[in-house]
């Protein structure tokens, strides 16, 4: 009887185990009010959804802290840590090279979940702080630093791992020393030892716990300094098939019918946001037990779209909605409502000014059959409307006009949208003109500096031209004419007197203003002379050269360049000749003659006698006369005949008359 009883009990237990195994997995908190996001969140590392390579990279960085936190050594034969080229960590505490980890990617991909799962898997207790809510730098000193220095949370024996979520919303991108980002970076520095008041050595505690930062926009202005001190891991959108498979498993566990087409539409509208997909399915489950494509489209009409890029917005403005794009947005292709859709895209791209510049560049390139050009006129009117509203908003600070800016650009859709039209290109004219303006400003600055130098040399003769408006309007437009006189390419020895005077005047002006003709090779390999500073670049336009302005020839510029070099050398030699033998008595350490005039004559005579060098005498007091040897005489003669000669080689040829002359003839 005991055997029968034990057999019946064993059979009953096996049946209960089978029923428990075949029952859908439900978490402990399976109440109807619990969010599916919390109910189906992964609890183990193997349950994570997405790129396994990214997950392993985050885990490997956290495991690099094992020697510092747990005192464990790395096992032999394992892969080298990143940043250790020789396979050995030179840090005193065996910490990784980058002491911060920065996770970046679109919202809803599971970055925060990954940080918590990896922390638990590696033996840490996660300590999460939302940087968007805690924007002040005091949070680092009052919450983060104490948690790092204590090593663990209150009531927990595990070491702490700090997770800072939405760090791109924190302040600290400026030069403010008290910013959140600045304080966080200071935690990674190992400060040197300091001596206290009584001579005791004190040292701030080094960072001995890992910190994981999470952001949506990696290139936000507030993260400019943090990117240099952190290891960056980028999250990408997982494959849609993996998300659809996971959503189907959840629907089966909730006794909810959902076809693959409806789930694919939901994933496309959510842009891979798994959290948004779960919230939408939970909302549909509260109303129906079946999910169809029509229900998904109607339920996702108000879903916030991901930020579209500038080129996507431009192409949507000038081309009708394609089937693929309509499927991603969750709307019908023939739906006539485009104003709200396009306005949301323009506002969401974050660069409405660049979209306006792209519209201004692209609409004129479209070839539409319009005899009256009415579409182009209307497009220009809408551009002017946008410019007027944008200018008023910025000058008068009427920021209430900002929500209406996008509607002036939406008007391009009914005017120019055409299937198969030319794709919009990235606007580059604005940037090209900006760079050209900066280049011209630098040239003006160089020319103004040359004018100030000339004014100091010529007694203020050119000082009135250094004023920027006067320089740009009065001097620069005529400077190209001044340096391009009608000269013939002949030798300076046989030039006419009138041309010689004109050449001398030109050389004097260019030498005074420090204008030079620099020889260089063009793209074809031919030698040309370029003006430096290149004032003629923004004065002479391509194809718009004045008819009375002669074309500057290579031979003429070669002649002028040689005369300018000779003039500069002559001026330099003249300046050296004037200052030769003159020494400032103050800098020479000698008193001027006028300083001794007030002293008595006898005292000055005694002082002069002391300074006179005494002649050498022999034992009997006779003066020793030194004998000049032949070597000293030859050496003195050699010193007297030493000259310094400099040569300058000019590439090219000249048809002038040549005569052999020795160098000694010029000395």
C-alpha positions as CSV (number, residue, x, y, z in Angstrom):
1,X,0.0,0.0,0.0
2,X,2.9,2.4,0.7
3,X,4.3,1.6,-2.7
4,X,0.9,2.4,-4.4
5,X,0.6,5.6,-2.4
6,X,4.1,6.8,-3.2
7,X,3.5,6.0,-6.9
8,X,0.3,8.0,-7.0
9,X,2.0,11.0,-5.3
10,X,4.9,10.8,-7.8
11,X,2.4,10.7,-10.7
12,X,0.5,13.7,-9.4
13,X,3.8,15.7,-9.0
14,X,4.9,14.8,-12.5
15,X,1.5,16.1,-13.9
16,X,1.8,19.3,-11.9
17,X,5.3,19.9,-13.3
18,X,4.1,19.3,-16.8
19,X,1.2,21.7,-16.4
20,X,3.6,24.3,-14.9
21,X,6.0,23.8,-17.8
22,X,3.4,24.2,-20.5
23,X,1.8,27.2,-18.8
24,X,2.9,30.6,-20.4
25,X,5.6,32.3,-18.5
26,X,4.1,35.0,-16.3
27,X,6.1,37.2,-13.9
28,X,5.2,37.5,-10.3
29,X,3.7,40.9,-10.9
30,X,1.3,39.8,-13.5
31,X,-1.4,42.2,-12.6
32,X,-3.4,44.0,-15.3
33,X,-2.2,47.4,-14.2
34,X,1.5,46.5,-14.6
35,X,3.3,48.0,-17.6
36,X,4.5,45.5,-20.2
37,X,7.8,47.4,-20.3
38,X,8.4,46.4,-16.7
39,X,6.9,43.0,-17.0
40,X,9.0,41.8,-20.0
41,X,12.2,43.6,-19.3
42,X,15.2,41.2,-19.5
43,X,16.7,40.0,-16.2
44,X,19.8,38.1,-17.5
45,X,22.5,38.9,-19.9
46,X,21.4,36.3,-22.4
47,X,17.9,37.8,-22.6
48,X,19.2,41.1,-24.1
49,X,17.8,42.1,-27.5
50,X,20.1,43.7,-30.0
51,X,23.7,43.5,-31.2
52,X,25.6,41.0,-29.1
53,X,28.9,42.6,-30.0
54,X,27.9,45.8,-28.3
55,X,26.7,43.9,-25.3
56,X,30.1,42.1,-25.0
57,X,32.0,45.3,-25.5
58,X,30.2,47.0,-22.6
59,X,30.7,43.9,-20.4
60,X,34.4,43.6,-21.2
61,X,35.0,47.3,-20.2
62,X,33.2,46.6,-16.9
63,X,35.3,43.5,-16.3
64,X,38.5,45.5,-16.8
65,X,37.7,47.0,-13.3
66,X,37.9,43.6,-11.6
67,X,41.5,43.9,-10.5
68,X,40.8,47.4,-9.0
69,X,37.4,46.6,-7.4
70,X,37.6,42.9,-6.5
71,X,41.4,42.4,-6.4
72,X,41.2,39.8,-9.1
73,X,44.0,39.3,-11.7
74,X,43.3,38.7,-15.3
75,X,43.4,35.2,-16.4
76,X,46.2,34.2,-18.8
77,X,45.4,33.6,-22.4
78,X,42.5,36.1,-22.5
79,X,42.3,38.8,-25.1
80,X,44.1,42.0,-24.5
81,X,42.2,44.9,-23.1
82,X,41.6,47.8,-25.4
83,X,44.0,50.6,-25.0
84,X,46.8,48.3,-23.8
85,X,49.0,47.9,-26.8
86,X,51.6,45.8,-25.0
87,X,49.0,43.7,-23.2
88,X,49.9,45.2,-19.8
89,X,48.1,47.9,-17.9
90,X,50.4,50.6,-16.5
91,X,47.8,52.1,-14.2
92,X,48.6,51.9,-10.5
93,X,45.2,50.6,-9.7
94,X,44.9,48.4,-12.8
95,X,42.0,50.5,-14.2
96,X,41.2,50.8,-17.9
97,X,42.6,53.7,-19.9
98,X,39.2,55.4,-20.3
99,X,37.6,55.6,-16.9
100,X,34.2,56.6,-18.3
101,X,31.9,54.6,-20.7
102,X,29.6,56.6,-22.9
103,X,26.6,54.7,-24.5
104,X,24.9,56.6,-27.3
105,X,22.0,55.7,-29.5
106,X,18.3,56.5,-30.2
107,X,15.8,56.2,-27.4
108,X,14.1,52.9,-26.7
109,X,16.9,50.6,-27.7
110,X,17.7,49.4,-24.2
111,X,20.8,51.3,-23.2
112,X,19.8,51.8,-19.6
113,X,18.6,48.2,-19.3
114,X,21.9,47.0,-20.7
115,X,23.8,49.1,-18.1
116,X,21.8,47.6,-15.2
117,X,22.0,44.0,-16.6
118,X,25.8,44.3,-17.1
119,X,26.2,45.7,-13.6
120,X,24.3,42.8,-12.0
121,X,26.1,40.3,-14.2
122,X,29.6,41.6,-13.2
123,X,28.7,41.7,-9.4
124,X,27.9,45.4,-9.0
125,X,25.0,47.3,-7.5
126,X,23.7,50.0,-10.0
127,X,23.3,53.5,-8.7
128,X,21.3,55.5,-11.3
129,X,21.1,59.3,-11.6
130,X,19.2,61.1,-14.3
131,X,21.3,64.1,-15.4
132,X,18.4,65.9,-17.0
133,X,16.7,66.2,-13.6
134,X,19.9,66.8,-11.7
135,X,21.5,69.6,-13.7
136,X,23.7,71.3,-11.1
137,X,27.3,70.5,-10.4
138,X,26.4,70.0,-6.7
139,X,24.9,66.6,-7.6
140,X,28.4,65.4,-8.3
141,X,29.8,66.5,-5.0
142,X,26.7,65.6,-2.9
143,X,25.6,62.3,-4.5
144,X,28.0,60.8,-7.0
145,X,31.3,61.4,-5.1
146,X,30.1,60.0,-1.7
147,X,28.8,56.9,-3.5
148,X,32.1,56.4,-5.2
149,X,34.2,57.0,-2.1
150,X,32.1,54.7,0.1
151,X,32.4,52.0,-2.5
152,X,28.9,50.6,-2.0
153,X,25.3,51.7,-1.5
154,X,23.7,51.9,1.9
155,X,22.5,48.4,3.0
156,X,24.3,46.6,0.2
157,X,27.6,44.7,0.3
158,X,28.2,44.8,-3.4
159,X,30.4,47.5,-5.0
160,X,28.6,50.4,-6.7
161,X,28.5,51.1,-10.4
162,X,27.2,54.6,-11.2
163,X,24.8,55.0,-14.2
164,X,24.2,58.5,-15.4
165,X,21.2,58.6,-17.7
166,X,20.5,61.3,-20.3
167,X,23.8,63.1,-19.7
168,X,23.4,65.0,-23.0
169,X,20.6,67.0,-21.2
170,X,23.0,68.1,-18.4
171,X,24.8,71.5,-18.4
172,X,28.5,71.9,-18.6
173,X,29.2,72.4,-22.3
174,X,30.4,75.9,-21.7
175,X,33.6,77.1,-20.0
176,X,31.8,77.3,-16.6
177,X,34.1,75.6,-14.1
178,X,31.1,74.6,-12.0
179,X,29.3,72.7,-14.7
180,X,28.1,69.1,-14.3
181,X,30.3,67.7,-17.0
182,X,33.4,69.6,-15.7
183,X,32.9,68.2,-12.2
184,X,32.4,64.7,-13.6
185,X,35.6,64.9,-15.6
186,X,37.5,66.0,-12.5
187,X,36.6,62.7,-10.9
188,X,38.7,60.9,-13.4
189,X,41.9,62.9,-12.6
190,X,44.4,61.6,-10.1
191,X,45.4,64.7,-8.2
192,X,48.9,64.9,-6.8
193,X,49.6,64.8,-3.1
194,X,49.2,67.9,-1.1
195,X,50.6,68.9,2.3
196,X,48.3,70.0,5.1
197,X,48.8,72.9,7.5
198,X,50.8,70.8,9.9
199,X,52.9,69.2,7.3
200,X,50.8,66.0,7.0
201,X,50.5,64.6,3.5
202,X,46.9,64.3,2.3
203,X,45.7,62.8,-1.0
204,X,42.3,62.9,-2.6
205,X,40.8,59.4,-3.2
206,X,41.2,58.2,-6.8
207,X,38.3,56.9,-8.8
208,X,38.0,53.2,-8.1
209,X,34.5,52.4,-9.3
210,X,33.2,52.4,-12.9
211,X,30.9,55.1,-14.3
212,X,28.6,54.5,-17.3
213,X,27.1,57.6,-19.0
214,X,24.1,57.3,-21.4
215,X,23.1,59.8,-24.0
216,X,20.8,60.0,-27.1
217,X,22.9,62.6,-29.1
218,X,26.6,61.8,-29.0
219,X,27.5,65.1,-30.7
220,X,25.6,67.4,-28.3
221,X,27.4,70.6,-27.4
222,X,27.4,69.6,-23.7
223,X,29.4,66.4,-24.4
224,X,32.2,68.0,-26.4
225,X,34.7,67.7,-23.5
226,X,33.4,64.4,-22.2
227,X,34.0,62.6,-25.5
228,X,37.7,63.0,-25.0
229,X,37.8,61.2,-21.7
230,X,35.3,58.3,-22.3
231,X,35.2,55.1,-24.3
232,X,32.4,55.5,-26.7
233,X,30.0,52.6,-27.6
234,X,27.3,53.3,-30.2
235,X,24.0,51.6,-30.2
236,X,22.4,50.9,-33.6
237,X,18.8,49.9,-34.4
238,X,18.4,46.1,-34.1
239,X,17.1,44.0,-37.0
240,X,13.4,44.3,-37.5
241,X,13.0,40.5,-37.7
242,X,14.4,40.1,-34.2
243,X,12.0,42.7,-32.8
244,X,9.0,41.2,-34.6
245,X,9.9,37.7,-33.3
246,X,10.1,39.0,-29.7
247,X,6.8,40.9,-30.1
248,X,5.1,37.8,-31.4
249,X,6.3,35.8,-28.4
250,X,4.9,38.4,-26.0
251,X,1.5,38.5,-27.9
252,X,1.3,34.7,-27.6
253,X,2.0,34.9,-23.9
254,X,-0.8,37.5,-23.5
255,X,-3.3,35.5,-25.6
256,X,-3.3,38.1,-28.2
257,X,-3.5,37.5,-32.0
258,X,-1.2,39.6,-34.2
259,X,-0.2,38.9,-37.8
260,X,3.3,39.6,-39.0
261,X,2.2,42.5,-41.3
262,X,0.7,44.4,-38.4
263,X,3.8,43.9,-36.2
264,X,6.1,45.0,-39.1
265,X,4.1,48.1,-39.5
266,X,4.3,48.8,-35.8
267,X,8.1,48.4,-35.8
268,X,8.5,50.6,-38.8
269,X,6.4,53.4,-37.3
270,X,8.3,53.2,-34.0
271,X,11.7,53.3,-35.8
272,X,12.8,50.2,-33.8
273,X,11.8,51.6,-30.4
274,X,11.0,48.4,-28.6
275,X,9.6,50.3,-25.6
276,X,7.1,52.2,-27.8
277,X,6.0,49.0,-29.5
278,X,5.2,47.4,-26.1
279,X,3.2,50.4,-24.9
280,X,1.2,50.4,-28.2
281,X,0.5,46.7,-27.9
282,X,-0.6,47.0,-24.3
283,X,-3.0,49.8,-25.3
284,X,-4.5,47.7,-28.1
285,X,-4.8,44.7,-25.7
286,X,-7.0,46.8,-23.4
287,X,-9.5,47.2,-26.2
288,X,-9.2,44.1,-28.4
289,X,-7.7,40.7,-28.4
290,X,-6.5,40.9,-32.0
291,X,-4.1,43.3,-33.7
292,X,-4.5,44.2,-37.3
293,X,-2.6,46.6,-39.6
294,X,-5.5,49.0,-39.7
295,X,-5.6,49.1,-35.9
296,X,-1.9,49.7,-35.7
297,X,-2.1,52.6,-38.2
298,X,-4.9,54.3,-36.3
299,X,-3.2,53.8,-33.0
300,X,0.1,55.2,-34.1
301,X,-1.1,58.4,-35.8
302,X,-0.1,60.5,-32.8
303,X,3.1,58.7,-32.1
304,X,6.1,61.0,-31.9
305,X,8.3,60.5,-34.9
306,X,12.0,60.2,-34.7
307,X,14.1,63.1,-35.7
308,X,14.4,63.1,-39.5
309,X,17.7,64.2,-41.1
310,X,17.9,67.3,-43.1
311,X,18.1,65.5,-46.5
312,X,15.1,63.3,-45.7
313,X,13.0,66.4,-45.0
314,X,14.2,68.1,-48.2
315,X,13.3,65.0,-50.3
316,X,9.9,64.7,-48.6
317,X,9.2,68.4,-49.5
318,X,10.0,67.9,-53.2
319,X,8.7,64.4,-53.9
320,X,5.4,62.6,-53.2
321,X,5.1,60.1,-50.5
322,X,6.4,56.7,-51.5
323,X,4.8,53.4,-50.3
324,X,7.8,52.5,-48.2
325,X,7.9,55.9,-46.6
326,X,4.1,55.8,-46.0
327,X,4.5,52.4,-44.4
328,X,7.2,53.7,-42.1
329,X,5.0,56.6,-41.1
330,X,2.0,54.5,-40.6
331,X,-0.3,56.4,-43.0
332,X,-1.9,55.7,-46.3
333,X,-0.1,56.7,-49.5
334,X,-3.1,58.6,-51.0
335,X,-3.8,60.5,-47.8
336,X,-4.2,64.2,-48.7
337,X,-3.2,65.5,-45.3
338,X,0.4,66.6,-45.6
339,X,0.6,69.9,-43.7
340,X,0.8,68.4,-40.2
341,X,3.1,65.6,-41.3
342,X,5.6,67.9,-43.1
343,X,5.5,70.5,-40.4
344,X,6.3,67.9,-37.7
345,X,9.2,66.7,-39.8
346,X,10.6,70.2,-40.3
347,X,10.3,71.0,-36.6
348,X,11.8,67.7,-35.6
349,X,14.9,67.9,-37.8
350,X,16.4,70.6,-35.5
351,X,17.9,72.6,-38.4
352,X,15.0,74.6,-40.0
353,X,17.4,77.2,-41.3
354,X,19.3,74.7,-43.3
355,X,16.1,73.3,-44.7
356,X,15.1,76.8,-45.8
357,X,18.5,77.2,-47.5
358,X,18.1,73.8,-49.2
359,X,14.7,74.8,-50.5
360,X,16.1,78.1,-51.8
361,X,18.9,76.3,-53.7
362,X,16.9,73.4,-55.0
363,X,13.6,74.8,-56.3
364,X,15.3,76.9,-59.0
365,X,16.9,73.7,-60.4
366,X,13.6,71.9,-61.0
367,X,12.5,71.8,-64.7
368,X,8.7,72.2,-64.6
369,X,6.6,73.2,-67.5
370,X,5.3,76.6,-66.4
371,X,5.1,79.3,-69.0
372,X,4.3,82.1,-66.6
373,X,6.7,81.0,-63.9
374,X,3.9,81.3,-61.4
375,X,5.2,78.4,-59.3
376,X,8.6,79.9,-59.0
377,X,7.2,83.3,-58.1
378,X,5.1,81.8,-55.4
379,X,8.1,79.8,-54.1
380,X,10.1,83.0,-53.9
381,X,7.3,84.7,-52.0
382,X,7.2,81.9,-49.5
383,X,11.0,82.1,-49.0
384,X,10.7,85.9,-48.5
385,X,7.9,85.2,-45.9
386,X,10.1,82.8,-44.0
387,X,13.0,85.2,-44.1
388,X,10.9,88.1,-42.9
389,X,9.4,86.0,-40.0
390,X,12.7,84.5,-39.0
391,X,14.4,87.9,-39.0
392,X,11.6,89.5,-37.0
393,X,11.8,86.7,-34.5
394,X,15.5,87.1,-33.9
395,X,15.8,90.9,-34.0
396,X,12.6,91.8,-32.0
397,X,12.7,88.6,-29.9
398,X,9.2,87.6,-31.0
399,X,9.7,83.9,-30.4
400,X,6.0,83.3,-30.6
401,X,6.5,83.2,-34.4
402,X,8.7,80.1,-34.2
403,X,5.8,77.5,-34.5
404,X,4.7,79.2,-37.8
405,X,8.1,79.1,-39.5
406,X,7.7,75.5,-40.8
407,X,4.4,76.2,-42.5
408,X,6.1,78.7,-44.9
409,X,8.3,75.8,-46.1
410,X,5.5,73.2,-46.3
411,X,4.1,75.3,-49.2
412,X,6.9,74.0,-51.5
413,X,5.2,70.5,-51.4
414,X,2.1,71.3,-53.5
415,X,4.1,73.6,-55.8
416,X,7.1,71.4,-56.7
417,X,6.4,67.8,-55.6
418,X,6.8,65.4,-58.6
419,X,7.4,61.7,-58.7
420,X,10.8,60.9,-60.2
421,X,12.0,64.4,-59.8
422,X,15.7,65.4,-59.2
423,X,16.9,64.5,-55.8
424,X,17.7,67.3,-53.5
425,X,21.4,67.8,-52.7
426,X,22.9,68.9,-49.5
427,X,23.0,72.7,-49.5
428,X,26.6,73.9,-49.8
429,X,26.3,77.4,-51.3
430,X,25.8,79.0,-47.9
431,X,28.9,77.3,-46.5
432,X,31.0,78.2,-49.6
433,X,30.1,81.8,-49.3
434,X,30.8,81.8,-45.6
435,X,34.3,80.4,-46.1
436,X,34.9,82.8,-49.0
437,X,33.8,85.7,-46.7
438,X,36.2,84.6,-44.0
439,X,39.0,84.3,-46.5
440,X,38.4,87.8,-47.8
441,X,38.3,89.2,-44.3
442,X,41.7,87.7,-43.6
443,X,43.1,89.3,-46.8
444,X,41.6,92.6,-45.7
445,X,43.3,92.2,-42.3
446,X,46.7,91.4,-43.9
447,X,46.3,94.5,-46.2
448,X,45.4,96.7,-43.2
449,X,48.4,95.5,-41.3
450,X,50.6,96.4,-44.3
451,X,49.1,99.8,-44.4
452,X,49.7,100.4,-40.7
453,X,53.4,99.4,-41.2
454,X,53.7,101.7,-44.1
455,X,52.2,104.5,-42.1
456,X,54.8,104.1,-39.4
457,X,57.6,104.2,-42.0
458,X,56.2,107.1,-44.0
459,X,55.2,109.4,-41.2
460,X,51.5,108.5,-41.3
461,X,51.0,108.9,-45.0
462,X,48.8,105.8,-45.4
463,X,47.2,105.8,-42.0
464,X,43.8,107.1,-43.2
465,X,43.5,104.0,-45.5
466,X,43.7,101.6,-42.5
467,X,40.0,102.3,-41.6
468,X,38.0,99.3,-42.7
469,X,35.2,101.0,-44.6
470,X,37.6,103.3,-46.4
471,X,39.9,100.4,-47.2
472,X,37.2,98.3,-48.7
473,X,35.4,101.1,-50.6
474,X,38.2,103.5,-51.6
475,X,41.5,101.7,-51.8
476,X,40.9,98.0,-52.6
477,X,38.8,98.5,-55.7
478,X,41.5,100.6,-57.3
479,X,44.5,98.8,-56.0
480,X,44.4,96.3,-58.9
481,X,44.6,99.2,-61.4
482,X,47.4,100.8,-59.5
483,X,49.6,97.6,-59.6
484,X,48.7,96.9,-63.3
485,X,50.2,99.9,-65.3
486,X,50.8,99.6,-69.1
487,X,54.4,98.4,-69.1
488,X,56.3,96.6,-71.8
489,X,58.3,93.4,-71.0
490,X,61.7,94.9,-71.9
491,X,65.0,95.2,-70.0
492,X,65.1,97.9,-67.4
493,X,68.3,99.3,-69.1
494,X,66.6,100.1,-72.4
495,X,63.2,101.2,-71.0
496,X,61.8,104.6,-71.9
497,X,62.0,107.5,-69.4
498,X,58.2,107.7,-69.0
499,X,57.9,103.9,-68.5
500,X,60.9,104.0,-66.1
501,X,59.3,106.7,-64.0
502,X,56.0,104.6,-64.0
503,X,58.0,101.5,-63.0
504,X,59.8,103.4,-60.2
505,X,56.5,104.6,-58.8
506,X,54.9,101.2,-59.0
507,X,57.9,99.6,-57.2
508,X,57.9,102.3,-54.5
509,X,54.1,101.7,-53.8
510,X,54.4,97.9,-53.7
511,X,57.5,98.0,-51.5
512,X,56.0,100.4,-49.1
513,X,52.7,98.4,-48.9
514,X,54.6,95.1,-48.6
515,X,53.0,93.8,-51.7
516,X,54.9,91.0,-53.5
517,X,54.8,89.0,-56.7
518,X,55.4,85.4,-55.6
519,X,56.5,82.8,-58.2
520,X,54.7,79.5,-58.2
521,X,53.4,76.8,-60.5
522,X,49.8,76.5,-61.6
523,X,47.9,73.2,-62.2
524,X,49.4,72.9,-65.7
525,X,53.0,73.2,-64.4
526,X,53.6,76.6,-65.8
527,X,55.3,79.4,-63.8
528,X,53.1,82.3,-62.8
529,X,53.5,85.2,-60.5
530,X,50.8,85.5,-57.8
531,X,50.1,88.7,-55.8
532,X,50.6,88.4,-52.1
533,X,48.4,89.3,-50.2
534,X,46.0,88.3,-53.0
535,X,44.0,91.5,-53.2
536,X,43.0,90.8,-56.8
537,X,41.0,87.8,-55.8
538,X,37.9,89.6,-54.5
539,X,38.4,92.7,-56.8
540,X,38.5,90.9,-60.2
541,X,35.7,88.5,-60.9
542,X,35.9,85.6,-63.4
543,X,34.8,86.9,-66.8
544,X,34.1,90.4,-65.5
545,X,37.5,91.9,-66.0
546,X,37.5,95.6,-67.0
547,X,38.3,96.2,-70.7
548,X,40.7,99.0,-70.0
549,X,42.6,97.0,-67.4
550,X,45.6,95.3,-69.2
551,X,46.3,91.7,-68.6
552,X,49.4,91.3,-66.5
553,X,52.1,89.3,-68.3
554,X,54.6,87.0,-66.7
555,X,57.6,89.0,-68.1
556,X,56.2,92.2,-66.7
557,X,55.6,90.8,-63.2
558,X,59.1,89.2,-63.3
559,X,60.6,92.6,-64.0
560,X,58.5,94.3,-61.3
561,X,59.4,91.5,-58.8
562,X,63.1,91.9,-59.4
563,X,62.9,95.7,-59.0
564,X,60.9,95.3,-55.7
565,X,63.5,92.9,-54.3
566,X,66.3,95.4,-55.3
567,X,64.4,98.2,-53.7
568,X,63.8,96.3,-50.4
569,X,67.5,95.3,-50.2
570,X,68.5,98.9,-50.9
571,X,66.2,100.2,-48.1
572,X,67.5,97.6,-45.7
573,X,71.1,98.5,-46.5
574,X,70.4,102.2,-46.1
575,X,68.8,101.6,-42.7
576,X,71.8,99.6,-41.6
577,X,74.2,102.3,-42.8
578,X,72.3,104.9,-40.8
579,X,72.4,102.9,-37.6
580,X,76.0,101.7,-38.0
581,X,78.3,102.8,-35.2
582,X,75.5,104.3,-33.2
583,X,75.0,102.7,-29.8
584,X,72.5,103.8,-27.2
585,X,74.4,104.9,-24.1
586,X,71.7,103.6,-21.8
587,X,71.6,100.1,-23.3
588,X,75.4,100.1,-23.7
589,X,75.8,100.6,-19.9
590,X,77.8,103.8,-20.3
591,X,77.0,107.2,-19.0
592,X,76.5,110.0,-21.5
593,X,79.0,112.8,-21.9
594,X,76.6,115.3,-20.4
595,X,76.4,113.4,-17.1
596,X,80.1,114.1,-16.4
597,X,80.1,117.7,-17.3
598,X,78.9,118.8,-13.9
599,X,81.9,117.2,-12.2
600,X,85.2,119.0,-11.4
601,X,87.9,118.8,-14.1
602,X,90.5,117.3,-11.8
603,X,88.2,114.5,-10.8
604,X,87.4,113.7,-14.4
605,X,91.1,113.7,-15.3
606,X,91.8,111.2,-12.5
607,X,89.0,109.0,-13.7
608,X,90.3,109.1,-17.3
609,X,93.8,108.2,-16.1
610,X,92.5,105.1,-14.4
611,X,90.7,104.0,-17.5
612,X,93.8,104.4,-19.7
613,X,95.5,101.0,-20.3
614,X,99.1,100.9,-19.0
615,X,101.8,99.9,-21.4
616,X,103.9,96.7,-20.8
617,X,107.4,97.3,-19.4
618,X,110.4,95.1,-18.8
619,X,112.5,94.5,-15.6
620,X,114.3,97.8,-16.0
621,X,111.1,99.8,-16.6
622,X,111.5,100.1,-20.4
623,X,108.5,99.9,-22.6
624,X,108.1,96.6,-24.5
625,X,107.3,97.1,-28.2
626,X,105.6,94.0,-29.6
627,X,106.9,92.7,-32.9
628,X,104.5,91.9,-35.7
629,X,105.1,88.6,-37.3
630,X,104.5,87.8,-40.9
631,X,101.7,85.5,-39.8
632,X,99.8,88.2,-38.0
633,X,100.2,90.6,-40.9
634,X,98.9,88.0,-43.4
635,X,96.0,87.2,-41.0
636,X,95.1,90.8,-40.7
637,X,95.2,91.2,-44.5
638,X,93.0,88.1,-44.8
639,X,90.5,89.6,-42.3
640,X,90.4,92.8,-44.2
641,X,89.5,91.1,-47.5
642,X,86.6,88.9,-46.2
643,X,83.2,89.7,-47.7
644,X,79.8,88.1,-47.3
645,X,78.1,87.4,-50.6
646,X,74.5,86.2,-51.0
647,X,72.9,84.8,-54.1
648,X,69.3,84.4,-55.1
649,X,68.3,82.1,-57.9
650,X,65.2,83.0,-60.0
651,X,63.9,80.2,-62.1
652,X,63.2,81.2,-65.8
653,X,65.0,82.9,-68.6
654,X,65.5,86.5,-69.9
655,X,66.3,87.8,-73.3
656,X,68.3,90.7,-72.0
657,X,71.9,91.5,-73.1
658,X,74.4,89.4,-71.1
659,X,78.0,90.2,-70.1
660,X,80.4,88.1,-68.0
661,X,81.2,90.0,-64.8
662,X,83.2,88.7,-61.8
663,X,81.8,88.9,-58.3
664,X,84.7,91.1,-57.2
665,X,83.5,93.8,-59.5
666,X,80.5,94.3,-57.2
667,X,82.5,94.5,-54.0
